[in-house]
Amino acid sequence: MAGLLVFTAFVLLCFFYGAAYNVVVFLAAVAALMTAVSLVGTTVLADGLKRCPAISSLLALFFIALAVSYQWSLSKDSSFLPSWSLALVPITFLIVRELGPWRSRLYAIVSLTVLCFALISLWKLLLSREVASLPLTDPNNYGSFLYLTLIPWLYVYLRRQSEGGFNNWPLHIAAYVVAFVMFAATFATQSRTSAVIVFVALALYFTLTLLRRKSVIPVLSFGVLAIAAFFLEASVVAAKASYGVQSIGEGTSVRLLLFDAALSIYQDNPFTGAGVFVFPLVYRTIRNPLDSDSNGGFAHNDYLQFLAEGGPLLVAALLFFALATVWRFATALFPLRSSAPMALPGSSFGIVIALGAVLAHAAVNFVMYTPVLALLIGLNAALIDWQAPSAVTQRSLKSFRLIVAGMLVWGWSCVGYLALDTLSVGVFQRQAGIPFTQRFNSTPQQMLDYAQLAQRLNGSRGLPVFVEAAMRQYQLSQMQDSDVLVEATLDAYRRARATDPWNTNINLQMYAFVANQPRIAGQLTPQEEPVELLLQTIGLDPVFVPGFDAIVAHYRALGREEVAYEVLRDRLTPWLPWLARSSKVDALRFVDYLQEWANRTGQSDYQVELSRVAAVVAAVQPMQRRTWFD
């Protein structure tokens, strides 16, 4: 049953597209995994942890690092769900390790599911010349998703071939067909790193078989298939500019900017980090205008992002995991004692190679932050014997059972908070698919009541406080003379800003409130003045379109629109190419507005600069985020 729940979680996470799209899918996957770990039982879990103290210490470090990072996060709203995503690695590991013979069966079922996705990708490649990424949204992540299955498969086949395990041609044909499908699907992602990893794995297998004096014909055959699949993909899909030398250089320069930003964030938060997935919030405020290509959500180096967001503890957990993988690789290649020194390492060696590949990939991309990859990494890691089990006494096992029971209670309480956050998204943002929301958001009063209830249950979330402020502002529009409502609304906005200071919508909505309430002007701090709120809004997000529109409307109403032009000229111009990546229509609209005012004021130098920026904006290809259901 536990294995079935893990597989269910895997399938669900394949179709999870972010908290803003279908957060209920993530909640269902987490609930399935927590049910699975509960079904395994405290006794079995405690026994496994006690028998493998080194691995248990690493798991404990990972959980402690996540808890510490969350407790001191700069934005707990942003950190909670991504922290769960990272926790999927150790949780899946704990479950799968204790499944006994069902470990290999679960792995086989998951692998066959990956093969089905690869077949669909190959079909779409041949039919419509589509770059492979679905069911995931990022081609690089999908490349990792595929080679985590492909590399172990290849090794198992090669090892059994060296031992004379396959003697009938149908199995050989099936193996080569499956390999070709997986090669083609991996290359169809047009992920440079994934392609390099596949060929490096083949080169490693070739070297290993050569040194161990085994037949190299099977691995050479796979190499020929890989080359054929690569050229098939290249002939069907026009290679993107990302394969060019110039683009590689541009990608490297952007990554260096992201790395530098991650180190800067760590320097400001050297002990506990800024909080898991706070990087995109802080990066918007320190972003270099030279980076107009990345979406700014990831540092494209999980090690540096772990350091920036979780401090030394979190990055130490990832580094120890990587070092343990290297150690396991070395001990498999060079065992201290071996009765068959020329035999190939055991079947799990291919999984070690795949884990090493994905951990290397994490140095140039975001891997650990993708929930389904986190689950796959935990699943693969559970299939490896990391250390020889030690003896366990009943007395020590009892204390471990208490620790495990406490961890399960803590885990289920976190599931409860995740469920509350999910329900809040359904109530406040009306995200589809979330049940029980209509009873809380049918009327403004119901939403206000739920917002207050959500705050009592979890006071660390800014969204319920923001909604309370917005609902009180709505009530004030019906009772404009109520001084009590004015005070309550102002207090709610202040609490919302204090709870979630990175939310641009809070500042913008508070501006709308204070700008229309001159009677509270004497109560406002300098940071709460209408213009200051607008400037803080675009300071938090330099491409926040509603903020710039509000600035134009504000100064136009005062008859001083030239001030709005100066703000947009100084604050928005460098970011227009970046804005075009997400909304080219808005970028072109602001270009036209700035050109009109530049002509009106006769600023010839700025006209030249703006013409150059306009040409860049016109050439930008907007980011297109597709899902399986589009």
Secondary structure as GFF3:
##gff-version 3
##sequence-region A 1 630
A	DSSP	alpha_helix	2	14	.	.	.	ID=ss1
A	DSSP	alpha_helix	19	40	.	.	.	ID=ss2
A	DSSP	alpha_helix	42	51	.	.	.	ID=ss3
A	DSSP	alpha_helix	53	71	.	.	.	ID=ss4
A	DSSP	alpha_helix	76	97	.	.	.	ID=ss5
A	DSSP	alpha_helix	102	128	.	.	.	ID=ss6
A	DSSP	alpha_helix	139	162	.	.	.	ID=ss7
A	DSSP	alpha_helix	169	188	.	.	.	ID=ss8
A	DSSP	alpha_helix	192	211	.	.	.	ID=ss9
A	DSSP	alpha_helix	217	236	.	.	.	ID=ss10
A	DSSP	three_ten_helix	241	243	.	.	.	ID=ss11
A	DSSP	alpha_helix	245	268	.	.	.	ID=ss12
A	DSSP	alpha_helix	279	286	.	.	.	ID=ss13
A	DSSP	alpha_helix	302	333	.	.	.	ID=ss14
A	DSSP	alpha_helix	349	361	.	.	.	ID=ss15
A	DSSP	alpha_helix	371	382	.	.	.	ID=ss16
A	DSSP	alpha_helix	394	429	.	.	.	ID=ss17
A	DSSP	alpha_helix	438	441	.	.	.	ID=ss18
A	DSSP	alpha_helix	444	457	.	.	.	ID=ss19
A	DSSP	alpha_helix	462	478	.	.	.	ID=ss20
A	DSSP	alpha_helix	483	499	.	.	.	ID=ss21
A	DSSP	alpha_helix	504	515	.	.	.	ID=ss22
A	DSSP	three_ten_helix	518	523	.	.	.	ID=ss23
A	DSSP	three_ten_helix	526	528	.	.	.	ID=ss24
A	DSSP	alpha_helix	530	540	.	.	.	ID=ss25
A	DSSP	alpha_helix	545	557	.	.	.	ID=ss26
A	DSSP	alpha_helix	561	571	.	.	.	ID=ss27
A	DSSP	three_ten_helix	573	575	.	.	.	ID=ss28
A	DSSP	alpha_helix	576	582	.	.	.	ID=ss29
A	DSSP	alpha_helix	584	601	.	.	.	ID=ss30
A	DSSP	alpha_helix	604	619	.	.	.	ID=ss31
###
